[in-house]
């Protein structure tokens, strides 16, 4: 997980990382057997910039995204 940015031309792939963790059902390569994160978590969102657009993102996932971005080499 520390080489995501280097494998993406030096830029941390925020949208891809969130899709991977959240499990994007429309993209087979991103599908995971992760638990559903809906429910109460969906009501506690914060704006996260994804490809230049502020996107409502569950607070826990936003925190995870910030952490993943911080450990990149």
PyMOL Python script that loads the backbone (N, CA, C, O; Angstrom):
from pymol import cmd

cmd.read_pdbstr("""\
ATOM      1  N   UNK A   1       0.798  -1.205   0.000  1.00  0.00           N
ATOM      2  CA  UNK A   1       0.000   0.000   0.000  1.00  0.00           C
ATOM      3  C   UNK A   1       0.844   1.274   0.000  1.00  0.00           C
ATOM      4  O   UNK A   1       0.309   2.369  -0.172  1.00  0.00           O
ATOM      5  N   UNK A   2       2.145   1.143   0.190  1.00  0.00           N
ATOM      6  CA  UNK A   2       2.990   2.339   0.238  1.00  0.00           C
ATOM      7  C   UNK A   2       3.509   2.737  -1.140  1.00  0.00           C
ATOM      8  O   UNK A   2       4.200   3.748  -1.261  1.00  0.00           O
ATOM      9  N   UNK A   3       3.197   1.977  -2.168  1.00  0.00           N
ATOM     10  CA  UNK A   3       3.700   2.281  -3.507  1.00  0.00           C
ATOM     11  C   UNK A   3       2.599   2.684  -4.483  1.00  0.00           C
ATOM     12  O   UNK A   3       2.829   2.712  -5.692  1.00  0.00           O
ATOM     13  N   UNK A   4       1.420   2.992  -3.981  1.00  0.00           N
ATOM     14  CA  UNK A   4       0.321   3.368  -4.862  1.00  0.00           C
ATOM     15  C   UNK A   4       0.657   4.594  -5.700  1.00  0.00           C
ATOM     16  O   UNK A   4       0.390   4.619  -6.901  1.00  0.00           O
ATOM     17  N   UNK A   5       1.236   5.602  -5.079  1.00  0.00           N
ATOM     18  CA  UNK A   5       1.574   6.822  -5.812  1.00  0.00           C
ATOM     19  C   UNK A   5       2.665   6.553  -6.846  1.00  0.00           C
ATOM     20  O   UNK A   5       2.554   7.003  -7.987  1.00  0.00           O
ATOM     21  N   UNK A   6       3.711   5.829  -6.467  1.00  0.00           N
ATOM     22  CA  UNK A   6       4.800   5.587  -7.408  1.00  0.00           C
ATOM     23  C   UNK A   6       4.337   4.758  -8.602  1.00  0.00           C
ATOM     24  O   UNK A   6       4.840   4.935  -9.711  1.00  0.00           O
ATOM     25  N   UNK A   7       3.387   3.860  -8.383  1.00  0.00           N
ATOM     26  CA  UNK A   7       2.850   3.056  -9.488  1.00  0.00           C
ATOM     27  C   UNK A   7       1.850   3.833 -10.329  1.00  0.00           C
ATOM     28  O   UNK A   7       1.379   3.337 -11.352  1.00  0.00           O
ATOM     29  N   UNK A   8       1.522   5.052  -9.901  1.00  0.00           N
ATOM     30  CA  UNK A   8       0.561   5.893 -10.612  1.00  0.00           C
ATOM     31  C   UNK A   8       1.221   7.193 -11.070  1.00  0.00           C
ATOM     32  O   UNK A   8       0.596   8.253 -11.058  1.00  0.00           O
ATOM     33  N   UNK A   9       2.471   7.103 -11.465  1.00  0.00           N
ATOM     34  CA  UNK A   9       3.173   8.280 -11.984  1.00  0.00           C
ATOM     35  C   UNK A   9       3.456   9.342 -10.944  1.00  0.00           C
ATOM     36  O   UNK A   9       3.606  10.514 -11.292  1.00  0.00           O
ATOM     37  N   UNK A  10       3.534   8.962  -9.660  1.00  0.00           N
ATOM     38  CA  UNK A  10       3.844   9.908  -8.590  1.00  0.00           C
ATOM     39  C   UNK A  10       2.639  10.595  -7.976  1.00  0.00           C
ATOM     40  O   UNK A  10       2.785  11.398  -7.055  1.00  0.00           O
ATOM     41  N   UNK A  11       1.454  10.289  -8.473  1.00  0.00           N
ATOM     42  CA  UNK A  11       0.228  10.906  -7.963  1.00  0.00           C
ATOM     43  C   UNK A  11      -0.615   9.846  -7.254  1.00  0.00           C
ATOM     44  O   UNK A  11      -0.892   8.785  -7.813  1.00  0.00           O
ATOM     45  N   UNK A  12      -1.022  10.146  -6.007  1.00  0.00           N
ATOM     46  CA  UNK A  12      -1.833   9.186  -5.262  1.00  0.00           C
ATOM     47  C   UNK A  12      -3.211   9.065  -5.906  1.00  0.00           C
ATOM     48  O   UNK A  12      -3.908  10.069  -6.049  1.00  0.00           O
ATOM     49  N   UNK A  13      -3.620   7.851  -6.299  1.00  0.00           N
ATOM     50  CA  UNK A  13      -4.901   7.657  -6.986  1.00  0.00           C
ATOM     51  C   UNK A  13      -6.081   7.599  -6.015  1.00  0.00           C
ATOM     52  O   UNK A  13      -6.559   6.517  -5.673  1.00  0.00           O
ATOM     53  N   UNK A  14      -6.542   8.761  -5.579  1.00  0.00           N
ATOM     54  CA  UNK A  14      -7.604   8.833  -4.569  1.00  0.00           C
ATOM     55  C   UNK A  14      -8.858   8.067  -4.976  1.00  0.00           C
ATOM     56  O   UNK A  14      -9.370   7.257  -4.204  1.00  0.00           O
ATOM     57  N   UNK A  15      -9.355   8.320  -6.182  1.00  0.00           N
ATOM     58  CA  UNK A  15     -10.600   7.675  -6.617  1.00  0.00           C
ATOM     59  C   UNK A  15     -10.432   6.162  -6.657  1.00  0.00           C
ATOM     60  O   UNK A  15     -11.310   5.430  -6.199  1.00  0.00           O
ATOM     61  N   UNK A  16      -9.340   5.696  -7.185  1.00  0.00           N
ATOM     62  CA  UNK A  16      -9.111   4.247  -7.287  1.00  0.00           C
ATOM     63  C   UNK A  16      -8.959   3.626  -5.892  1.00  0.00           C
ATOM     64  O   UNK A  16      -9.480   2.541  -5.634  1.00  0.00           O
ATOM     65  N   UNK A  17      -8.248   4.315  -4.998  1.00  0.00           N
ATOM     66  CA  UNK A  17      -8.064   3.791  -3.642  1.00  0.00           C
ATOM     67  C   UNK A  17      -9.404   3.690  -2.915  1.00  0.00           C
ATOM     68  O   UNK A  17      -9.686   2.681  -2.269  1.00  0.00           O
ATOM     69  N   UNK A  18     -10.230   4.732  -3.017  1.00  0.00           N
ATOM     70  CA  UNK A  18     -11.546   4.676  -2.360  1.00  0.00           C
ATOM     71  C   UNK A  18     -12.425   3.592  -2.965  1.00  0.00           C
ATOM     72  O   UNK A  18     -13.116   2.869  -2.247  1.00  0.00           O
ATOM     73  N   UNK A  19     -12.395   3.482  -4.285  1.00  0.00           N
ATOM     74  CA  UNK A  19     -13.195   2.448  -4.943  1.00  0.00           C
ATOM     75  C   UNK A  19     -12.744   1.063  -4.520  1.00  0.00           C
ATOM     76  O   UNK A  19     -13.571   0.169  -4.339  1.00  0.00           O
ATOM     77  N   UNK A  20     -11.450   0.877  -4.362  1.00  0.00           N
ATOM     78  CA  UNK A  20     -10.913  -0.417  -3.963  1.00  0.00           C
ATOM     79  C   UNK A  20     -11.369  -0.781  -2.552  1.00  0.00           C
ATOM     80  O   UNK A  20     -11.802  -1.907  -2.307  1.00  0.00           O
ATOM     81  N   UNK A  21     -11.271   0.166  -1.632  1.00  0.00           N
ATOM     82  CA  UNK A  21     -11.655  -0.109  -0.245  1.00  0.00           C
ATOM     83  C   UNK A  21     -13.164  -0.264  -0.127  1.00  0.00           C
ATOM     84  O   UNK A  21     -13.655  -1.183   0.528  1.00  0.00           O
ATOM     85  N   UNK A  22     -13.889   0.637  -0.762  1.00  0.00           N
ATOM     86  CA  UNK A  22     -15.344   0.619  -0.654  1.00  0.00           C
ATOM     87  C   UNK A  22     -15.952  -0.538  -1.435  1.00  0.00           C
ATOM     88  O   UNK A  22     -17.021  -1.038  -1.085  1.00  0.00           O
ATOM     89  N   UNK A  23     -15.262  -0.968  -2.506  1.00  0.00           N
ATOM     90  CA  UNK A  23     -15.758  -2.057  -3.344  1.00  0.00           C
ATOM     91  C   UNK A  23     -16.698  -1.534  -4.403  1.00  0.00           C
ATOM     92  O   UNK A  23     -17.905  -1.456  -4.174  1.00  0.00           O
ATOM     93  N   UNK A  24     -16.176  -1.179  -5.545  1.00  0.00           N
ATOM     94  CA  UNK A  24     -16.973  -0.617  -6.625  1.00  0.00           C
ATOM     95  C   UNK A  24     -17.530  -1.764  -7.465  1.00  0.00           C
ATOM     96  O   UNK A  24     -16.774  -2.430  -8.173  1.00  0.00           O
ATOM     97  N   UNK A  25     -18.851  -2.008  -7.398  1.00  0.00           N
ATOM     98  CA  UNK A  25     -19.436  -3.179  -8.053  1.00  0.00           C
ATOM     99  C   UNK A  25     -19.389  -3.144  -9.579  1.00  0.00           C
ATOM    100  O   UNK A  25     -19.494  -4.197 -10.208  1.00  0.00           O
ATOM    101  N   UNK A  26     -19.234  -1.973 -10.196  1.00  0.00           N
ATOM    102  CA  UNK A  26     -19.249  -1.883 -11.652  1.00  0.00           C
ATOM    103  C   UNK A  26     -17.892  -2.152 -12.275  1.00  0.00           C
ATOM    104  O   UNK A  26     -17.792  -2.276 -13.496  1.00  0.00           O
ATOM    105  N   UNK A  27     -16.855  -2.246 -11.474  1.00  0.00           N
ATOM    106  CA  UNK A  27     -15.526  -2.495 -11.998  1.00  0.00           C
ATOM    107  C   UNK A  27     -15.013  -3.800 -11.396  1.00  0.00           C
ATOM    108  O   UNK A  27     -14.628  -3.846 -10.228  1.00  0.00           O
ATOM    109  N   UNK A  28     -15.011  -4.849 -12.197  1.00  0.00           N
ATOM    110  CA  UNK A  28     -14.650  -6.182 -11.702  1.00  0.00           C
ATOM    111  C   UNK A  28     -13.312  -6.216 -10.977  1.00  0.00           C
ATOM    112  O   UNK A  28     -13.189  -6.861  -9.936  1.00  0.00           O
ATOM    113  N   UNK A  29     -12.308  -5.527 -11.516  1.00  0.00           N
ATOM    114  CA  UNK A  29     -10.991  -5.583 -10.884  1.00  0.00           C
ATOM    115  C   UNK A  29     -10.967  -4.903  -9.522  1.00  0.00           C
ATOM    116  O   UNK A  29     -10.025  -5.102  -8.754  1.00  0.00           O
ATOM    117  N   UNK A  30     -11.987  -4.102  -9.207  1.00  0.00           N
ATOM    118  CA  UNK A  30     -12.057  -3.425  -7.915  1.00  0.00           C
ATOM    119  C   UNK A  30     -13.023  -4.117  -6.953  1.00  0.00           C
ATOM    120  O   UNK A  30     -13.117  -3.735  -5.787  1.00  0.00           O
ATOM    121  N   UNK A  31     -13.736  -5.128  -7.433  1.00  0.00           N
ATOM    122  CA  UNK A  31     -14.701  -5.823  -6.576  1.00  0.00           C
ATOM    123  C   UNK A  31     -13.970  -6.574  -5.465  1.00  0.00           C
ATOM    124  O   UNK A  31     -12.945  -7.208  -5.714  1.00  0.00           O
ATOM    125  N   UNK A  32     -14.485  -6.505  -4.258  1.00  0.00           N
ATOM    126  CA  UNK A  32     -13.866  -7.145  -3.105  1.00  0.00           C
ATOM    127  C   UNK A  32     -14.937  -7.793  -2.247  1.00  0.00           C
ATOM    128  O   UNK A  32     -16.119  -7.465  -2.355  1.00  0.00           O
ATOM    129  N   UNK A  33     -14.521  -8.698  -1.409  1.00  0.00           N
ATOM    130  CA  UNK A  33     -15.431  -9.305  -0.441  1.00  0.00           C
ATOM    131  C   UNK A  33     -15.365  -8.510   0.855  1.00  0.00           C
ATOM    132  O   UNK A  33     -15.149  -9.074   1.928  1.00  0.00           O
ATOM    133  N   UNK A  34     -15.548  -7.227   0.754  1.00  0.00           N
ATOM    134  CA  UNK A  34     -15.513  -6.341   1.908  1.00  0.00           C
ATOM    135  C   UNK A  34     -16.922  -6.254   2.490  1.00  0.00           C
ATOM    136  O   UNK A  34     -17.900  -6.450   1.768  1.00  0.00           O
ATOM    137  N   UNK A  35     -17.037  -5.965   3.779  1.00  0.00           N
ATOM    138  CA  UNK A  35     -18.367  -5.769   4.356  1.00  0.00           C
ATOM    139  C   UNK A  35     -19.020  -4.513   3.778  1.00  0.00           C
ATOM    140  O   UNK A  35     -18.336  -3.586   3.344  1.00  0.00           O
ATOM    141  N   UNK A  36     -20.333  -4.498   3.780  1.00  0.00           N
ATOM    142  CA  UNK A  36     -21.052  -3.320   3.318  1.00  0.00           C
ATOM    143  C   UNK A  36     -20.818  -2.171   4.296  1.00  0.00           C
ATOM    144  O   UNK A  36     -20.946  -2.350   5.507  1.00  0.00           O
ATOM    145  N   UNK A  37     -20.478  -0.998   3.778  1.00  0.00           N
ATOM    146  CA  UNK A  37     -20.188   0.151   4.625  1.00  0.00           C
ATOM    147  C   UNK A  37     -21.353   1.128   4.718  1.00  0.00           C
ATOM    148  O   UNK A  37     -21.188   2.215   5.272  1.00  0.00           O
ATOM    149  N   UNK A  38     -22.521   0.778   4.196  1.00  0.00           N
ATOM    150  CA  UNK A  38     -23.657   1.685   4.206  1.00  0.00           C
ATOM    151  C   UNK A  38     -24.141   1.992   5.610  1.00  0.00           C
ATOM    152  O   UNK A  38     -23.342   2.170   6.530  1.00  0.00           O
ATOM    153  N   UNK A  39     -25.425   2.050   5.763  1.00  0.00           N
ATOM    154  CA  UNK A  39     -26.010   2.280   7.076  1.00  0.00           C
ATOM    155  C   UNK A  39     -25.621   3.603   7.683  1.00  0.00           C
ATOM    156  O   UNK A  39     -25.617   4.627   6.998  1.00  0.00           O
ATOM    157  N   UNK A  40     -25.294   3.597   8.963  1.00  0.00           N
ATOM    158  CA  UNK A  40     -24.990   4.823   9.708  1.00  0.00           C
ATOM    159  C   UNK A  40     -23.789   5.563   9.139  1.00  0.00           C
ATOM    160  O   UNK A  40     -23.741   6.792   9.179  1.00  0.00           O
ATOM    161  N   UNK A  41     -22.817   4.821   8.608  1.00  0.00           N
ATOM    162  CA  UNK A  41     -21.620   5.471   8.082  1.00  0.00           C
ATOM    163  C   UNK A  41     -21.959   6.385   6.896  1.00  0.00           C
ATOM    164  O   UNK A  41     -21.294   7.400   6.686  1.00  0.00           O
ATOM    165  N   UNK A  42     -22.976   6.032   6.134  1.00  0.00           N
ATOM    166  CA  UNK A  42     -23.354   6.824   4.969  1.00  0.00           C
ATOM    167  C   UNK A  42     -23.907   8.194   5.359  1.00  0.00           C
ATOM    168  O   UNK A  42     -23.939   9.102   4.528  1.00  0.00           O
ATOM    169  N   UNK A  43     -24.342   8.356   6.602  1.00  0.00           N
ATOM    170  CA  UNK A  43     -24.919   9.623   7.044  1.00  0.00           C
ATOM    171  C   UNK A  43     -23.873  10.584   7.600  1.00  0.00           C
ATOM    172  O   UNK A  43     -24.153  11.772   7.759  1.00  0.00           O
ATOM    173  N   UNK A  44     -22.685  10.092   7.893  1.00  0.00           N
ATOM    174  CA  UNK A  44     -21.614  10.930   8.441  1.00  0.00           C
ATOM    175  C   UNK A  44     -20.550  11.106   7.364  1.00  0.00           C
ATOM    176  O   UNK A  44     -19.550  10.388   7.338  1.00  0.00           O
ATOM    177  N   UNK A  45     -20.779  12.073   6.476  1.00  0.00           N
ATOM    178  CA  UNK A  45     -19.853  12.272   5.359  1.00  0.00           C
ATOM    179  C   UNK A  45     -19.112  13.592   5.476  1.00  0.00           C
ATOM    180  O   UNK A  45     -19.560  14.526   6.140  1.00  0.00           O
ATOM    181  N   UNK A  46     -17.974  13.641   4.819  1.00  0.00           N
ATOM    182  CA  UNK A  46     -17.171  14.858   4.723  1.00  0.00           C
ATOM    183  C   UNK A  46     -16.799  15.033   3.260  1.00  0.00           C
ATOM    184  O   UNK A  46     -16.720  14.046   2.529  1.00  0.00           O
ATOM    185  N   UNK A  47     -16.565  16.281   2.808  1.00  0.00           N
ATOM    186  CA  UNK A  47     -16.172  16.479   1.416  1.00  0.00           C
ATOM    187  C   UNK A  47     -14.699  16.098   1.203  1.00  0.00           C
ATOM    188  O   UNK A  47     -13.818  16.535   1.942  1.00  0.00           O
ATOM    189  N   UNK A  48     -14.460  15.287   0.191  1.00  0.00           N
ATOM    190  CA  UNK A  48     -13.108  14.876  -0.176  1.00  0.00           C
ATOM    191  C   UNK A  48     -12.934  15.191  -1.653  1.00  0.00           C
ATOM    192  O   UNK A  48     -13.804  14.876  -2.465  1.00  0.00           O
ATOM    193  N   UNK A  49     -11.811  15.812  -2.003  1.00  0.00           N
ATOM    194  CA  UNK A  49     -11.568  16.130  -3.403  1.00  0.00           C
ATOM    195  C   UNK A  49     -11.161  14.862  -4.151  1.00  0.00           C
ATOM    196  O   UNK A  49     -10.155  14.227  -3.836  1.00  0.00           O
ATOM    197  N   UNK A  50     -11.967  14.516  -5.142  1.00  0.00           N
ATOM    198  CA  UNK A  50     -11.697  13.378  -6.011  1.00  0.00           C
ATOM    199  C   UNK A  50     -11.731  13.895  -7.443  1.00  0.00           C
ATOM    200  O   UNK A  50     -12.778  14.302  -7.945  1.00  0.00           O
ATOM    201  N   UNK A  51     -10.584  13.873  -8.085  1.00  0.00           N
ATOM    202  CA  UNK A  51     -10.474  14.354  -9.471  1.00  0.00           C
ATOM    203  C   UNK A  51     -11.036  15.764  -9.635  1.00  0.00           C
ATOM    204  O   UNK A  51     -11.730  16.047 -10.611  1.00  0.00           O
ATOM    205  N   UNK A  52     -10.742  16.637  -8.691  1.00  0.00           N
ATOM    206  CA  UNK A  52     -11.156  18.029  -8.765  1.00  0.00           C
ATOM    207  C   UNK A  52     -12.580  18.306  -8.317  1.00  0.00           C
ATOM    208  O   UNK A  52     -13.038  19.445  -8.410  1.00  0.00           O
ATOM    209  N   UNK A  53     -13.287  17.303  -7.836  1.00  0.00           N
ATOM    210  CA  UNK A  53     -14.681  17.472  -7.406  1.00  0.00           C
ATOM    211  C   UNK A  53     -14.782  17.110  -5.927  1.00  0.00           C
ATOM    212  O   UNK A  53     -14.315  16.050  -5.509  1.00  0.00           O
ATOM    213  N   UNK A  54     -15.397  18.001  -5.130  1.00  0.00           N
ATOM    214  CA  UNK A  54     -15.634  17.682  -3.720  1.00  0.00           C
ATOM    215  C   UNK A  54     -16.745  16.643  -3.648  1.00  0.00           C
ATOM    216  O   UNK A  54     -17.878  16.895  -4.057  1.00  0.00           O
ATOM    217  N   UNK A  55     -16.403  15.479  -3.124  1.00  0.00           N
ATOM    218  CA  UNK A  55     -17.302  14.337  -3.110  1.00  0.00           C
ATOM    219  C   UNK A  55     -17.640  13.947  -1.674  1.00  0.00           C
ATOM    220  O   UNK A  55     -16.730  13.727  -0.876  1.00  0.00           O
ATOM    221  N   UNK A  56     -18.930  13.854  -1.321  1.00  0.00           N
ATOM    222  CA  UNK A  56     -19.296  13.406   0.023  1.00  0.00           C
ATOM    223  C   UNK A  56     -18.785  11.976   0.229  1.00  0.00           C
ATOM    224  O   UNK A  56     -19.113  11.069  -0.536  1.00  0.00           O
ATOM    225  N   UNK A  57     -17.984  11.798   1.263  1.00  0.00           N
ATOM    226  CA  UNK A  57     -17.338  10.517   1.534  1.00  0.00           C
ATOM    227  C   UNK A  57     -17.524  10.181   3.009  1.00  0.00           C
ATOM    228  O   UNK A  57     -17.352  11.052   3.861  1.00  0.00           O
ATOM    229  N   UNK A  58     -17.870   8.940   3.326  1.00  0.00           N
ATOM    230  CA  UNK A  58     -17.982   8.577   4.742  1.00  0.00           C
ATOM    231  C   UNK A  58     -16.710   8.969   5.495  1.00  0.00           C
ATOM    232  O   UNK A  58     -15.597   8.736   5.023  1.00  0.00           O
ATOM    233  N   UNK A  59     -16.894   9.565   6.667  1.00  0.00           N
ATOM    234  CA  UNK A  59     -15.776  10.089   7.462  1.00  0.00           C
ATOM    235  C   UNK A  59     -14.681   9.040   7.687  1.00  0.00           C
ATOM    236  O   UNK A  59     -13.495   9.356   7.587  1.00  0.00           O
ATOM    237  N   UNK A  60     -15.067   7.807   7.989  1.00  0.00           N
ATOM    238  CA  UNK A  60     -14.066   6.754   8.232  1.00  0.00           C
ATOM    239  C   UNK A  60     -13.226   6.474   6.999  1.00  0.00           C
ATOM    240  O   UNK A  60     -12.015   6.273   7.096  1.00  0.00           O
ATOM    241  N   UNK A  61     -13.874   6.460   5.834  1.00  0.00           N
ATOM    242  CA  UNK A  61     -13.124   6.226   4.596  1.00  0.00           C
ATOM    243  C   UNK A  61     -12.232   7.409   4.262  1.00  0.00           C
ATOM    244  O   UNK A  61     -11.129   7.224   3.748  1.00  0.00           O
ATOM    245  N   UNK A  62     -12.687   8.617   4.544  1.00  0.00           N
ATOM    246  CA  UNK A  62     -11.849   9.803   4.313  1.00  0.00           C
ATOM    247  C   UNK A  62     -10.603   9.735   5.182  1.00  0.00           C
ATOM    248  O   UNK A  62      -9.508  10.061   4.724  1.00  0.00           O
ATOM    249  N   UNK A  63     -10.761   9.311   6.440  1.00  0.00           N
ATOM    250  CA  UNK A  63      -9.617   9.163   7.331  1.00  0.00           C
ATOM    251  C   UNK A  63      -8.647   8.110   6.825  1.00  0.00           C
ATOM    252  O   UNK A  63      -7.432   8.300   6.882  1.00  0.00           O
ATOM    253  N   UNK A  64      -9.177   7.007   6.333  1.00  0.00           N
ATOM    254  CA  UNK A  64      -8.335   5.955   5.781  1.00  0.00           C
ATOM    255  C   UNK A  64      -7.589   6.450   4.546  1.00  0.00           C
ATOM    256  O   UNK A  64      -6.411   6.144   4.364  1.00  0.00           O
ATOM    257  N   UNK A  65      -8.269   7.207   3.709  1.00  0.00           N
ATOM    258  CA  UNK A  65      -7.638   7.774   2.516  1.00  0.00           C
ATOM    259  C   UNK A  65      -6.477   8.694   2.893  1.00  0.00           C
ATOM    260  O   UNK A  65      -5.407   8.624   2.288  1.00  0.00           O
ATOM    261  N   UNK A  66      -6.686   9.555   3.890  1.00  0.00           N
ATOM    262  CA  UNK A  66      -5.624  10.460   4.347  1.00  0.00           C
ATOM    263  C   UNK A  66      -4.438   9.657   4.865  1.00  0.00           C
ATOM    264  O   UNK A  66      -3.288   9.989   4.578  1.00  0.00           O
ATOM    265  N   UNK A  67      -4.713   8.604   5.623  1.00  0.00           N
ATOM    266  CA  UNK A  67      -3.635   7.765   6.135  1.00  0.00           C
ATOM    267  C   UNK A  67      -2.866   7.108   4.989  1.00  0.00           C
ATOM    268  O   UNK A  67      -1.636   7.162   4.955  1.00  0.00           O
ATOM    269  N   UNK A  68      -3.580   6.495   4.058  1.00  0.00           N
ATOM    270  CA  UNK A  68      -2.908   5.834   2.930  1.00  0.00           C
ATOM    271  C   UNK A  68      -2.047   6.813   2.140  1.00  0.00           C
ATOM    272  O   UNK A  68      -0.934   6.485   1.728  1.00  0.00           O
ATOM    273  N   UNK A  69      -2.569   8.009   1.936  1.00  0.00           N
ATOM    274  CA  UNK A  69      -1.815   9.026   1.204  1.00  0.00           C
ATOM    275  C   UNK A  69      -0.549   9.422   1.984  1.00  0.00           C
ATOM    276  O   UNK A  69       0.487   9.705   1.383  1.00  0.00           O
ATOM    277  N   UNK A  70      -0.635   9.440   3.307  1.00  0.00           N
ATOM    278  CA  UNK A  70       0.501   9.882   4.134  1.00  0.00           C
ATOM    279  C   UNK A  70       1.647   8.867   4.172  1.00  0.00           C
ATOM    280  O   UNK A  70       2.783   9.240   4.465  1.00  0.00           O
ATOM    281  N   UNK A  71       1.371   7.589   3.881  1.00  0.00           N
ATOM    282  CA  UNK A  71       2.434   6.579   3.970  1.00  0.00           C
ATOM    283  C   UNK A  71       3.071   6.257   2.621  1.00  0.00           C
ATOM    284  O   UNK A  71       3.863   5.321   2.516  1.00  0.00           O
ATOM    285  N   UNK A  72       2.731   7.024   1.598  1.00  0.00           N
ATOM    286  CA  UNK A  72       3.300   6.768   0.286  1.00  0.00           C
ATOM    287  C   UNK A  72       4.787   7.116   0.242  1.00  0.00           C
ATOM    288  O   UNK A  72       5.224   8.081   0.869  1.00  0.00           O
ATOM    289  N   UNK A  73       5.553   6.330  -0.498  1.00  0.00           N
ATOM    290  CA  UNK A  73       6.992   6.576  -0.676  1.00  0.00           C
ATOM    291  C   UNK A  73       7.258   7.256  -1.978  1.00  0.00           C
ATOM    292  O   UNK A  73       8.410   7.543  -2.300  1.00  0.00           O
TER     293      UNK A  73
END
""", "prot")
cmd.dss("prot")
cmd.show_as("cartoon", "prot")
cmd.util.cbc("prot")
cmd.orient("prot")
